[in-house]
Amino acid sequence: MLCLILIVGGLLIMMGQHDRSEALFYYFRLEDQVPETHLLRLIEKHISFAFVREKLKASYSETGRPSIDPELLLRILLIGYLYGITSERKLVEELRMHLAWRWFTGLGFDQEIPHHSTFSKNRHGRFQESKLFEELFEQIVRQCVEVGSVQGKHLSVDGSFVETNAAKESRIPREQLAEAAQVHHTVRQYLKEVEEQNPVEEPVHEQEQVSTTDPDSTYATKGGTPARLGYYDNYLVDNDSCVIVGVQATAARMSQETVAAQDMLTRFKQWQGREPESVAADTTYGNGEFLHWLADRSITPYMRTRDSIHRKNSPFYGPERFTYQPESNSYRCPAGQPLNYGGRNQRNRTYAYIGTRKRCGACALKTQCTSGAFRFLAIHMDEPARQRARDLVNTPEFAKAQRQRKKVEALFAELKNQIGLRRVRLRRLKFVREQFFLAAVAQNIKRLVRFLSQPTTPTMDAAT
């Protein structure tokens, strides 16, 4: 260290100058370099990953050279999702220089970091076959329930479009897939799986054109954006804690969102042992089938119904003005005249009830009921469940549930902006599913350790 003394304008300036030098040896512990409040230290304190070795024990041979510890690989992958490192190659480079990351993985400075290709091999092999990421997600959710972070009474559900790692120009007509399979390995594998019709895998929406890069991806749009290839990432969220209690990757089709919601609610019931009291969602979920499914389970639906534009804008009496007569399977109009059953439309899932020219033609309320010769009334097969949802719209509970539903949108914003999952890095639905699980694990872990690290106020003994 040198010290320069300069005299400028009668002022004495003492300016230190640091010479860059490097010692031959340093002595310090990684343990001492990680603050007590660091996220990774809190995770290490409250969450155990020991189950990984037992889960994958059958996947390793008892002979030969020791393999890389699967828990080490999982910890490194988790760091990438916690800190938004979207490339495994870059993740390995950053791990070489980050003290806290080395401490969390247990790697000393003299230990070699796994090659980035190791993650791909394990992800497509042992991790995928054992559904490791799904079990990790479920374990974190169970821990949230056990410590009281998740109450599970009021939930919200939504889906977000995530673009796939494929260009729209890669799509070809479905009839040309057999020819393309001679060149593209991905297409060959896709056709093989379709032929086997594996019952474990959920059906993927069939399209007229299929991407040769990612055959499972769907060409679709959401929210008024241009159509792209991608998937839906579906979340079921506990309103109070903002913890994700269900994850489902599906084809980017609106019809798949309610299917995913039913699956996630069913699984969550198995963990919790009871149904939630309510579920909030946007209008996409307000179809009769899903509302009926919720009604069968005594779950209150806080969502608007998907009524037709004709019904919303019609100046005439709506179905709610007509009274059902179960003994004759007919409806009575506001003027007291019957509308008799006229059959059902299976495609639209409606029952038809029809008036007569004689009764409707002479009715004083005809101008308020119909512009035709007689009234035609279409009643949805699940109309009781739909009407129940309509009745809830103007309640304070509905307004509160819709405000809390915004938390799901905040989680999707975190997914894309902080975790960096604006576009999935992996291809094929089974690998995209694992990526969604691991991203949700990272989001839940942050909330779990924050809950467990809250300062506790000591209780004072009552004065005697």
Secondary structure, DSSP 8 states (H G I E B T S, - for coil): -EEEEEEETTEEEEEEE------S-----HHHHS-TT-HHHHHHHH---THHHHHTGGGS-SSSS----HHHHHHHHHHHHHTT---HHHHHHHHTT-HHHHHHHT--TTS----HHHHHHHIIIIIHHHTHHHHHHHHHHHHHHHTTS---SEEEEEEEEEE-SS-GGGEEEGGGHHHHTTT-HHHHHHHHHHHHT-TTS------SEEESS-TT-EEE--TT---EEEEEEEEEEETTT--EEEEEEEES-HHHHHHHHHHHHHHHHHHHSS--SEEE--GGG--HHHHHHHHHTT-EEES-----HHHHH-SS--GGGSEEETTTTEEE-TTS-EEEEEEEETTTTEEEEE--HHHHHT-TTHHHH-SSSS-EEEEETTHHHHHHHHHHTTSHHHHHHHHHHHHHHHHHHHHHHTS-TTB-SS-SHHHHHHHHHHHHHHHHHHHHHHHHTS----------
